[in-house]
Amino acid sequence: MGIAADPGLSPKESMGVFGSSFPVGVLVAVAMWTSGYIARLPFVDAHPALLFVVLAVLVLLGGRFAALAHPRRWSAALTATGTAATFDLLVLGSYLAEDFADTGHAILAVSGFFGTMMLLGLLGAATVSPVKQSWSQEKGQHGMCLSTFIATLVMIAIGGLVTSEEAGMAVPDWPASFGENMFLLPLSRMTGGIYYEHAHRLYGTLVGLVTLSTMVYLFRQGAGRGLRWGAALASIQVIFQGILGGIRVTEVNSVTEVGGQVVDWQESTWSLALRVIHGVDGQLFLALTAVLLLLSSASWNRPAAGEVPKADRYWTLAMALGLLCQLILGALSRHVSRDWMIPHIVGAFLVLGLIMVVGARCTMPKMPASRARTGLVLGVLATIQVTLGFYALAVTGAEVRTASSGVHETLVATFHQSLGALILSVAAVLLCWTFRDGYSGEFGHSGADSPKEKTL
């Protein structure tokens, strides 16, 4: 549905209310889900009043930023908060599950939720003066890609917590949860391992919807060809990733429940293999969202000075392949057997050496500044990761974990895994800078398609 931009603004510089405020609403939804997840973690268990204040502040900020994205600030704030509230319906069912027997009460609760969200959004919009110009298409596209990347990074950490707590089978069926609609499982059931696994499923649904929304938005906005089809690939991959996780549960040989809690299960070889594939594919998906974030950025879409020697392409590609091998070895040692730990440790030093070589070459004269910065960040993260890896090995022990062994061990192992995923993403960005067409000694050209001048 088309909404024309305000008169007096060029099509290239402006978008309609929906095009400007929808990315803000998605970002608010991701922030709210993430805050709610952290607040309800068993080892956090924040007071509900504190969580309410945090969520209210996020909605207020959403209304404020939406008002800064388009001259029609009230409409923009309502659109952004309405978007966030719609995404929040996925988790609202868990809060209202016990009330759904009373249809009238459920309708009243949902209506009150939407009304409160929009009121807070309007209050946020009231804190700023009307702007004269709406967001550009590029800024809206970048906002959607940022939402996808952040949501996926959080999802990687949530998946790491599930593995560290050995909670992957805490909910023994799929796509249902204990035989119920997964979006209507009451919060009262989400305790211990059930919370880790069920929240993982809910957040995965959010990531899927955000990714699909990003694809539709980019196609509708006429983004560059690489960005559009990269988002399409991400949408296919996120669906594949969800199915992988579900089949991993259904392929378990047997599950023993006592009092509504899973106390034991016998994992099949196929289910164990799917655990590894699911973990590896999730990190590859994060790397793809990082590439989308880069392709939508202002730095990628403007001329750049410098040149990348051909030898650096080989070095960077070898480094990326080495990181991928490390990712697989890490998954095998984490999920299957500690026998994979020695190859993983040896590989860590080899890959660290490659990263240092690539990072040093990134500082050579005439090297593009963006590539040099990315190489520096990658080197710092890799150094921290190797150190953290030895610490994680020391605190988690020499055996594959079969149960939670404490918050400290869980957080260390999860941080190590999440940082590894982030490093792979930075390496993917470095690859893009390395193989980018159009560098020159004076000025370069991105080689990307110019976004079509189109508004929502």
Beta strands, then each sheet from edge to edge (+ up, - down):
strand 1: 254-258
strand 2: 261-266
sheet 1: 1+ 2-
end
